[in-house]
């Protein structure tokens, strides 16, 4: 059995018809359940649950405190290349975009690592565009060998790999994978992924399983909110995360829910997700996935990030940039400036993020204690 079997089971489910039949008692019946079913998940995704949003938020806070305490893990994304062979309509790295491209040399990677390490961060997320030619696995391996000297935890967000390739990276120090399905709706997936290897829907969907099956410690999956109907997309994201939790209990599963933001191609998200619905999504994910991590990125503004912490957020980025070589002294080198993958809305430094988290009554954690 794979997650595709679960997806196929619900692919043609009439969510709108179900939502029209949900009543307030259906929502109330979820209040005292420790484990929510797929049925309960759809009930909470309906508009009827809006009436009880404060009560649901209180439960989400309680679950988060019980399972994670008042702790927020901080990490920094580190873009080392932006060459890409995919034509994805929503992405600034779209192969069709007329922009300068860059790949950091190993020396430049070392300098970036030194700067990030000086901020106190000990967990980096290494990103590249999806190009095996320009950013081969050997290049990723060489980069990781350098980064291991500076960071206790290294995650990757690159093109999907085969099992044996993930195993090679795990063996030299990679302990985390971030991979977004982007959108679960097959028709919309095909529409926004115009050309390139990423057009292979199933290969991407099965990527988390390939990595988990060879021992990847943390798996972070996600969608881009705004590409398709958020209620259906959150249903499939939540089901996918639970499937991974059940099948790979030794891996830590987390979810990310970034909203589409402006980038160079001018793509406009066909579905709008307002702040209230965004908060509701976090609440529902925490209720359905009590042990899963939830990441909120710098695609959201500072005010919103600050005020959503208590609903179930466990991980936040700090000192972020979506430009290759965007940290340290290289960020001011205009002669080599490349376009960002997307526009960020929270540009606070690591120290500013730490201070905010403390003021909120939480503890910022910059070192991954699992790797001590």
N, C-alpha and C positions, 0 to 999 in steps of 0.2 A: 504494500500500500504506500502511496506517496500523497503529498498534499494535493496533487492534481485530482485524485479521486474525491477528495472533500470539495474541491472547487467545482468539479463537474456535478456533484450532488446538488449544489445550491446555485449553479450558474443561471438557471432559468426560473429561480424562485421569484415569485411576485411580491417584492418587498412592499410596494405601494398598497396592494390589496391587504397584506398582513397589517401594515400600519393603520389602515382605515378601521380595522377591527379591534385594535388594542384599546383597552379601557384603563381607568385609573387603578382599579384593583389588580390588574395584571402587573402594573408597575410596583404597587405596594407589596405584592407577593415576592418581589426580589429583595426586599429590604433586609431580611434576616437570614438570607442564604449565604453560606460560606463559599460555596462553589456555584457559579452561574452556568446554566446550560446555554446551548446555541439559541434556544427559544428565548431565554431571558435576555440574551444579548440583543436580539432583534427588538424585543419589547423596549429596552432602554434606548435603543437607537431611534425609536419613534418619537414624534413630537409630544406625545402624551407625557413623557418623562420630564418635560420642561417644568411642569407644575411642581415637581419634587426635587428640583435641581439642587437646592440648598441642602436638603437632607442627604441626597446622594453624595454631595461634595463633602459633607461631614464624615460620611462612611469612608470615602476615598482617603481623606486625611488620616483617619484612624488606621486604615490598612497600611498606608505608607509608613506611618510612625512605627507600627508593630513590626513590619518586615525590614525596614531600612533605617529607622531612627531619623534623627534630624541631620542628615548628611547629604551633601551634594558633591559629586565627583566632578572635577574640572579636567578638561582636556583641550588640546589645541589642534586644529587641522593644519597639516603641512602639505602644501601642493608642491610636488617635485617635477611634474610634467603636465602639459595640457594638450598634447597631440591626441587627436581622436579620429577614428575612422567611421564613427556612427553619425548619421544625420537624424538627430532628435530635435524636434521642433521647439522644445521648451528649454534647451540648454545652451549656455554661452559657449561651450566647447564644440558645438555642432560643426561637423567637418566642412560644411558649406560656408560657414562664417569666414569672411575675409579678415583675418586677424593674424598678428604675429604669434608664433608658437615658440615655446621654450621648454627645454629639459635641463634640469640642474646637473651640473657635473658633480662628481663625488666630493670634490673640494667644497663646492657651494652647499651641498647637503650638510657637510660637516659644519660650515659656518652658520647655516640656519639652525642646526641642532644646538650649537653652542649658545646662540641667542635665546632660543626657546627655553633651554635648560636654565639660563640665567634668571628667567622669570619665576622659577620655582615649579613649573609644570614638569610632571614626570610621565605623562601619558599623551602620546601623539597619535593622531590619525593620519596616515600617509595616503595621499590621493594622487592619482594620475588620470589623464584622459584614457579612453579605451583604445589603445593602439599597441598591439603586440610587437609591431615592428620597431616603433620608437621607444617603447618602454617594455622591453622583454622581461621575462621572469628573472633572468640573470641580473638585470639592472636593479630590479626590486630587491633581490637577495643582497647585492652589493650595498644598496642603501640601508637595508636593515642591519647589516653588520656594523655599519658606522653608527647608526642610531642606538644600538644596544649599549654603546658606551655612555650614553647620556640619559636614557629613559628606561624605567622599570617595566613599562607596558607599551607595546606597539601594535596598533590596529591598522588594517589596510582597507582602502576603498578604491579598488581598481577593477579591471575587466574580470569577468567570471573565469575561474580556473578549473582544471581537472583535479581529481582527488590527489594524485601523486604530486602535483604542483603545490597544492595547499600543504601537504605533508612536508615538503622540502622547506617551505617558509616557516612552518611551525617549528621544525627542527632547529632553525637558526634564530628563533626568538619571537616570531609573530604569534600573538596570542588572541587577537581579535579580528573579526571580519564585519564590515558594514557593507550590506548589499541591498539596494532598493529594487523592488519589483517595479516601482514607479507608479504603475496602475494595473489593477487586477482585471479590469474589464478588457476582454480579449479584443473586441472591435476597436476600442479606443487605444489600446496598446499598439495595435497594428497601424492605426492612423497617425499617431504621434512619433512612432519610430519608422521613419521613412525608408531608411536603408542602413546596412551595416550589420555586423554580427548580433548586435543588441536586438534585432528584430526577431530573434529566436526566443519566443515567449517561454517555452518549456525549459530550455537550457538555463535561462535566468532564474526561473521559479525554483528549480532544483539545486541551485547553487548553495544555499545555506545547508542543505543536507549533505552535499559533497564535502563541505568543509567540516561540519560537525562529525561526520562519520570517521574522520581521520584525526580527531582530537582538538579541533579549534575550541579554545576555552570560552570565548564570548562571541555571540552571533547577534548582530543588530540588523533587523530588517525594517523596511519602511516603504511609504508611498509618498507621492507628491500630491498634496491636497489641492484640488482645483481642476485636475484633469478630468475627473469623472465624479459622479454623485458620491458625496462623502459618506453617506450612511451605508451604502453598499460596500464601498472601499474599506471602511473601518471594520465592517463585519468580516471581510476576507482577511484583512491584516491581523485582526485579533484571533481568528481561527487558525491562521498560519502560525502565529506565535505559540498558541497552545499546542498545536500539533508538534512543533519542534521541541517544546518543553517536555511533552510526554514521550517522544521518541528518543530524545538525547538528554536525559536528566543530568549528565555530567557537564553539559554546556550551559552557560548563563545566557538566557535569551532576553533581548531588549528590543524596543520599538522606537522608531522616529516618525514624526508626523509633520514635516516641513510643508509650509504653504508655498505655492508657486510665487516667485518674485521676479521683478524686472531683470532682463538680461539683454544682450546685444541684438538678438534676433527680433525682439519686440513681440514675442509670443504672449497672447492674452489668454488667461485661464478661462475655460468655458463655464466653470462653476465657481461661485464665490462662497467662501466660508467666512462668516463674520466672527468676531471675537467671542461672542457668547457660545456659538457652536464649537469653536476651537476649544474653549474651556470644557464644554460638555464632552468632547472627544477624549480629553485627558482623564476626566472623571470615569467615563465608561471603560476605558482601557485599564485603569487601575482596579476597578471593580471586577472585571473579567479576568485580568491577569495580575493577581495580587503580588506575585513574586518577580514579575518582569521589570526590567529597568525601562524608564521612559526618558527620552532625550528631547530637549527643546533647543533649537538651533538659533543662530544669530540672524536667521531670516525674520525672526520676530523682534519687535522693538523692545527697548530696555524696560519700559513700564510694564508691558505685558509679561515679559519673562520673569520680572521680579515678583509679580503678583500671582503667578501660576505655580510657584514653587511648591506651596503647601498641598496642592491637589494631587500630587503623585510624582512630580519630576524627581529624577535621581541623578541626572547627568546633564551638564551644560558645557558649552564651549566658551572659551575665554581668549582674548587677544587674537581674534579670528581674522583671517584674510582668505579670499578665494582666488588669489593671484599666485602664480608660480613664483617662488622666491620672495614671498610677500612679507617675510619677517626680517628683523634686524636691519643692517645697513643696506642690504640689497633692495629693500622696498622703495628706496628713494632713487634708484638708478633708472632714470627716465628713458635712457637709450635702449634699455632692454625691457621696457614695460609691456606687459601683455594684458589682454582683457580678462576681467574676472569671470568666473563661471556663472555667478549671479550676484545681485546686489544684496549686501548685508545691511541690517538695520540696527545692530547693536555692536558698536566698535569699541567697547570698553576694554581696558587692559586687564591683565590677570589680577593685579592688585585691586583695581576697582571692582572686579567681580567678587573677589574674596571679601572685601569690605561690605559689599551689598549683602552677601549671603550671611555674614556674621550679624549684620543689623536686623536681618529677618529671623534671627534666632537659630540659624542652622550652622553647621560646621563645614567649611570648604575643605575638601580632601584633594590634594594634588599628587599624592603618591599611591599607586595601586598596591594595597596591602597584601593582595593575593600573591604577588610576586616577590615579596620580601624574603 
